Amino acid sequence: MIYVVVIVIAIALVGYFANPRSPITLQSPKVTQSAPKSDTLFIFDPNTVSYEELVMLGFDKRTAVGIVKYRTAGKVFGIAEELALCYGVTDSMYARLRPYIKIGEKYATRSMARNLDSVRQKSRPARFAPRPFEPFKIDTVGVEYLRLIGFSTRQAEALIEYRNRGGGIFSMNELRDCYAVSEEMADSLSHFVVLSVRDPLAGLIEINSADSATLRKVRGIGAKTVVAVMQYRSLLGGFYRKEQLSELKCVTEENFLRICEQIYCDSCKISKIDINFAPASDFEHHPYMTRHSVNAILEQRELKGGWRSIEEMTDDDIFGKEQAEAIAPYLLFGTTPQSFD
């Protein structure tokens, strides 16, 4: 029995070593790597760029397909900003691509005609009657008119917001600076846009009505100068020209030139003296009056009753020529004494 068991074990060992198991080989799992996304920038027209080129520009596949379908449906990109309205186009992507967008002339023309027809069809004749393409004031037209000449609603609203924020559009360069206006659109409108005229006094401070806080906003007028300006203004009765500020000792020549660029004078705001009837206290402390002038006015007014003009007062030796030119804006000759008749 023992021999039988030994023989069986021996046969098993011989079979095992005659047919060894194949070694187990470990294979690394396959790693699928997506091709790196292309991001090549080049000049392109969104009306003609291909799907492949859109992907190269950095658009994801879904957005690229959407743009192609948009064109297939007969839509046209009339201005570059319309690309920013497409689904999937972020503000940062549009800002990066904007310098490379070039709208073909025929597409810009088609877009204007398409928008014109669209507005005509949707408008009510009683309220939105179609108008020809004619000169128009850019600072007064509304969304409806801007759509009529080729803007989308969103672009028209953006232009109006830009216009209102700046107080108006005063040059074609300012119009071109608005992100909603492409170069092509600005070129097509350049012969029709009527620009506003900028108020030369806009942003300047009126020196006769400004309070101390407002005067401090003027570069070159400090705390001490503010007091001096207001005191001198009170003595004069107001400034009739801004050059009078140079008469103040605290205003240096350098500061005077700087101040003049920021202010203006409304001469209608100055106080005038009725030289024929005003009491001596109204004019004896005026900076342009001398003791000789005050005494001469009081003496001669008693004798002749008054004067009709500054020239007459000069003839009576009350004022010298330079003094007369300085004081004339502050004198009133509107009331004629009876003794003149």
RAURKA-V685662 format. One record per pair of residues at least 12 apart in sequence whose ideal C-beta (glycine too) atoms are under 10 Angstrom apart, sorted by the first residue. I is the first residue (numbers start at 0). J is the second residue. D is the distance in whole Angstrom. If there is no record, write none. Layout:
BEGIN
i=[I,I]
j=[J,J]
d=[D,D]
END
This chain:
BEGIN
i=[36,36,36,36,36,37,37,37,37,37,37,37,38,38,38,38,38,38,39,39,39,39,39,40,40,40,40,40,40,40,41,41,41,42,42,42,42,43,43,43,43,43,43,43,44,44,44,44,44,44,44,45,45,45,45,45,45,45,45,45,45,45,45,45,45,45,46,46,46,46,46,46,46,46,46,46,46,46,46,46,46,46,47,47,47,47,48,48,48,48,48,48,49,49,50,50,50,50,51,53,53,53,56,56,56,56,57,57,57,58,58,58,58,58,59,59,60,61,61,62,62,62,62,62,62,63,64,65,65,65,65,66,66,66,66,66,69,69,69,69,69,73,74,74,75,75,75,75,75,75,75,75,75,75,75,75,76,76,76,76,76,76,76,77,77,77,77,77,77,77,77,77,77,77,77,77,77,77,77,77,78,78,78,78,78,78,78,78,78,78,78,78,78,78,78,78,78,78,79,79,79,79,79,79,79,79,79,79,79,79,79,79,79,80,80,80,80,80,80,80,80,80,80,80,80,80,80,81,81,81,81,81,81,81,82,82,82,82,83,83,83,83,83,83,83,84,84,84,93,94,97,97,100,101,101,101,102,102,102,102,103,104,104,104,106,107,107,107,107,107,107,108,108,108,110,110,110,110,110,111,111,111,111,111,111,111,111,112,113,114,114,114,114,114,114,114,115,115,115,115,115,115,115,115,116,117,117,118,118,118,118,118,118,118,118,119,121,122,122,122,126,127,127,127,127,129,130,130,130,130,131,132,132,132,132,132,132,133,133,134,134,134,134,135,135,135,135,135,135,136,136,136,136,136,136,137,137,137,137,137,137,137,137,137,137,137,137,137,137,137,138,138,138,138,138,138,138,138,138,138,138,138,139,139,139,139,140,140,140,140,140,140,141,141,141,142,142,142,142,142,143,145,145,145,145,148,148,148,148,149,149,149,149,150,150,150,150,151,153,154,154,154,154,154,154,155,156,157,157,157,157,158,158,158,158,158,158,159,159,160,160,161,161,161,161,161,161,161,162,162,162,165,166,166,166,166,166,167,167,167,167,167,167,168,168,168,168,168,169,169,169,169,169,169,170,170,170,170,171,171,171,171,171,171,172,173,173,174,174,174,174,175,199,200,200,200,202,203,203,203,203,203,203,203,204,204,204,204,204,204,204,205,205,205,205,205,205,206,206,206,206,206,206,206,206,206,206,206,206,206,206,206,206,207,207,207,207,207,207,207,207,207,207,207,207,207,207,207,208,208,208,208,209,209,209,209,209,210,210,211,211,211,211,212,213,214,214,214,214,214,214,216,217,217,217,217,217,217,217,218,218,218,218,218,219,219,219,219,219,219,219,219,219,219,219,219,219,220,220,220,220,220,220,220,220,221,221,223,224,224,224,224,224,224,224,225,226,227,227,227,227,227,228,228,228,228,228,228,228,230,231,231,231,231,231,231,231,232,232,232,233,233,234,234,234,234,235,235,235,235,235,235,235,235,235,236,236,236,236,236,236,236,236,236,236,236,237,237,237,237,237,237,237,237,237,237,238,238,238,238,238,238,238,238,239,239,239,239,239,239,239,239,239,239,240,240,240,240,241,241,241,241,241,241,241,241,242,242,242,243,243,243,244,244,244,244,245,245,246,246,246,266,269,269,270,270,271,271,271,271,271,271,272,272,272,272,272,272,273,273,273,273,273,273,274,274,274,274,274,274,274,274,274,274,274,274,274,275,275,275,275,275,275,275,275,275,275,275,275,275,275,275,276,276,276,276,276,277,277,277,277,278,279,279,279,279,279,282,282,282,282,282,283,283,285,285,285,285,286,286,286,287,287,287,287,287,287,287,287,287,287,287,288,288,288,288,288,289,289,289,289,289,291,291,291,291,291,292,292,292,292,292,292,292,292,293,294,295,295,295,295,295,296,296,296,296,298,299,299,299,299,300,300,302,303,303,303,303,304,304,304,304,304,305,305,305,305,305,305,305,306,306,306,306,306,307,307,307,307,308,308,308,309,309,309,309,309,309,309,309,310,310,311,312,312,312,312,313,318]
j=[54,55,57,58,59,51,52,54,55,56,57,58,54,55,56,57,58,95,52,54,55,56,57,55,56,57,95,96,98,99,55,56,99,98,99,100,101,55,56,82,96,99,100,101,76,79,100,101,102,103,106,66,69,70,75,76,79,81,82,85,96,100,101,102,103,106,66,69,70,74,75,76,77,82,101,102,103,105,106,107,109,110,70,76,103,106,63,66,67,70,76,100,63,67,63,64,66,67,63,65,66,67,92,95,96,99,92,95,96,85,87,88,92,96,87,92,87,86,87,85,86,87,88,89,92,87,87,85,86,87,88,82,85,86,87,88,81,82,84,85,86,113,110,113,102,103,105,106,107,108,109,110,111,112,113,114,100,102,103,106,107,109,110,102,106,107,108,109,110,111,112,113,114,149,150,151,154,181,183,184,100,102,106,107,110,111,149,150,151,154,179,180,181,182,183,184,185,187,93,96,97,98,99,100,101,102,107,178,180,181,182,183,184,93,97,100,150,151,153,154,157,177,178,179,180,181,184,100,102,110,151,153,154,181,96,97,100,102,96,97,100,153,154,178,179,151,153,154,178,178,178,181,181,181,182,183,181,182,183,184,183,183,186,187,183,149,181,183,184,186,187,149,183,187,149,150,151,183,184,132,147,148,149,150,183,184,187,149,149,145,146,147,148,149,150,151,129,130,131,132,146,147,148,149,129,146,147,130,143,144,145,146,147,148,149,147,146,143,146,147,143,143,144,146,147,147,143,144,147,148,147,147,148,149,187,188,191,148,191,190,191,192,193,147,148,188,191,192,193,167,168,192,193,194,195,158,159,162,167,168,169,171,173,174,188,191,192,193,194,195,159,162,163,165,166,167,168,169,192,193,194,195,162,167,193,195,155,158,159,162,192,193,155,156,159,154,155,156,158,159,155,157,158,159,179,184,187,188,191,183,184,187,188,179,180,184,188,179,179,177,178,179,180,181,184,179,179,177,178,179,180,174,177,178,179,180,184,177,179,177,179,173,174,176,177,178,179,180,174,177,195,177,195,197,198,201,202,194,195,196,197,198,201,180,192,194,195,197,194,195,196,197,198,201,192,194,195,197,185,186,188,189,192,194,185,194,197,188,189,192,194,189,263,262,263,265,261,217,241,259,260,261,262,263,216,217,220,258,261,262,263,238,262,263,264,265,268,220,228,232,237,238,240,241,243,244,258,261,262,263,264,265,268,232,235,236,237,238,239,262,263,264,265,266,267,268,269,270,237,264,265,268,225,228,229,232,262,225,229,225,226,228,229,225,225,226,228,229,232,258,262,261,254,257,258,259,260,261,262,254,257,258,260,261,244,250,251,253,254,255,256,257,258,259,260,261,262,244,249,250,254,257,258,261,262,249,254,249,244,247,249,250,251,254,258,249,249,244,247,248,249,250,243,244,247,249,250,258,262,247,243,244,246,247,249,250,286,244,268,269,270,284,284,285,286,287,269,270,285,286,287,325,326,328,329,268,269,270,271,272,281,282,285,286,328,329,264,265,266,267,268,269,270,271,328,329,262,263,264,265,266,268,269,328,264,265,266,267,268,269,325,327,328,329,263,264,266,328,255,258,259,260,261,262,263,264,255,259,264,264,286,325,258,259,262,264,258,259,286,287,325,328,328,329,329,331,328,329,330,331,332,333,285,288,326,329,330,331,305,330,331,332,333,334,296,300,305,306,309,312,317,326,329,330,331,332,334,296,300,303,304,305,306,307,330,331,332,333,334,335,336,339,300,305,331,334,336,296,300,330,331,297,293,294,296,297,300,296,297,326,329,330,296,297,325,326,329,330,325,326,329,318,321,322,323,324,325,326,327,328,329,330,318,322,325,326,329,317,318,319,322,326,316,317,318,319,322,312,316,317,318,319,322,323,326,317,317,312,315,316,317,318,312,315,317,318,317,312,315,316,317,317,336,338,315,336,338,339,335,336,337,338,339,332,334,335,336,337,338,339,330,332,335,336,339,332,335,336,339,327,330,332,322,323,324,326,327,328,330,332,323,327,332,326,327,330,332,327,330]
d=[8,9,7,10,8,9,10,6,4,8,7,10,10,8,7,5,10,9,9,10,5,7,8,9,7,8,8,7,8,6,8,8,6,9,5,8,5,10,7,10,8,6,7,7,8,10,8,6,6,5,7,7,9,8,9,4,8,8,5,8,9,7,9,8,10,9,10,10,6,9,6,5,9,10,10,7,6,9,5,10,9,9,9,10,7,8,9,8,9,9,10,10,9,8,5,7,8,5,8,10,6,8,9,9,7,8,7,8,8,9,7,8,8,9,7,10,10,9,6,7,7,3,7,10,9,9,10,6,6,6,9,8,6,9,9,8,10,10,10,7,9,9,9,9,9,10,9,5,9,10,5,5,10,10,6,10,8,6,9,6,9,10,7,7,6,5,8,7,2,6,9,8,7,6,9,8,10,8,8,8,9,6,9,7,7,10,8,8,8,7,8,8,4,9,6,5,10,10,9,9,6,10,9,4,8,6,10,9,10,5,8,8,9,8,8,9,9,8,8,6,8,10,7,6,8,6,9,10,9,8,6,9,8,9,7,9,6,9,9,8,10,9,10,9,10,7,7,9,10,9,9,9,8,10,9,9,7,9,5,9,9,7,10,9,9,8,8,5,7,9,7,9,9,8,6,10,9,9,9,8,9,7,4,9,10,9,7,9,9,10,6,7,8,5,7,8,8,10,10,8,9,6,7,7,9,8,9,10,7,9,10,5,5,9,10,8,9,7,9,8,9,6,9,10,8,7,10,7,7,9,10,8,6,9,9,9,7,10,7,8,5,8,5,10,8,9,6,7,6,10,10,8,5,8,7,8,10,7,8,5,10,10,10,7,8,9,5,7,6,8,10,6,9,10,9,5,6,9,10,9,8,5,10,10,9,9,9,9,9,9,10,10,8,10,7,10,4,6,9,7,8,10,6,8,9,9,9,7,8,10,7,8,9,7,8,8,10,9,8,9,9,4,8,9,9,8,8,7,7,4,9,8,6,9,5,7,10,10,9,9,9,9,9,8,5,8,7,9,9,8,9,9,9,9,9,7,10,8,5,9,7,9,9,10,8,6,7,10,6,6,7,5,10,10,10,6,10,9,7,9,9,6,7,7,9,8,10,8,9,7,8,9,9,10,5,9,8,9,10,10,9,6,6,5,7,6,9,10,6,5,8,10,7,6,7,5,8,10,8,7,8,5,10,6,9,8,9,10,5,7,5,8,9,7,10,9,4,6,9,10,9,6,6,8,9,4,7,10,9,10,7,6,10,9,9,9,8,10,9,5,8,9,6,9,10,10,6,7,10,10,9,8,10,9,6,10,9,5,6,9,6,8,9,6,10,8,8,8,4,8,9,4,4,9,9,8,10,9,10,8,8,9,6,9,9,9,9,6,9,8,5,6,10,8,9,10,9,9,5,8,5,8,10,7,7,9,8,9,10,9,8,8,7,6,10,10,7,10,10,9,9,10,6,7,5,9,7,8,7,6,8,10,10,9,7,9,5,4,7,7,9,9,7,10,9,6,8,8,8,9,5,3,6,9,9,8,9,10,5,9,8,9,7,10,6,9,4,9,9,5,10,9,4,8,10,6,8,8,9,8,5,10,10,6,7,5,8,8,9,8,9,9,6,8,8,9,9,9,8,10,10,7,7,7,8,10,8,6,6,4,10,9,8,9,9,6,6,6,9,8,5,8,7,6,7,8,7,7,9,8,9,9,9,5,7,7,9,10,7,10,7,3,7,9,9,8,7,9,6,8,6,9,9,8,9,6,8,9,10,9,8,10,7,10,8,6,10,7,10,9,8,9,9,9,10,7,7,10,9,9,10,9,10,6,9,10,5,4,9,10,7,10,9,9,10,7,9,10,9,9,7,10,9,8,9,10,10,9,10,6,6,9,7,10,8,9,9,9,7,7,4,9,8,9,6,9,10,9,6,9,7,10,9,10,8,8,7,9,9,4,7,4,7,8,8,8,4,10,8,7,9,7,10,9,9,6,7,9,7,9,9,6,10,5,8,8,4,10,6,8,8,9,9,9,9,8,9,10,10]
END
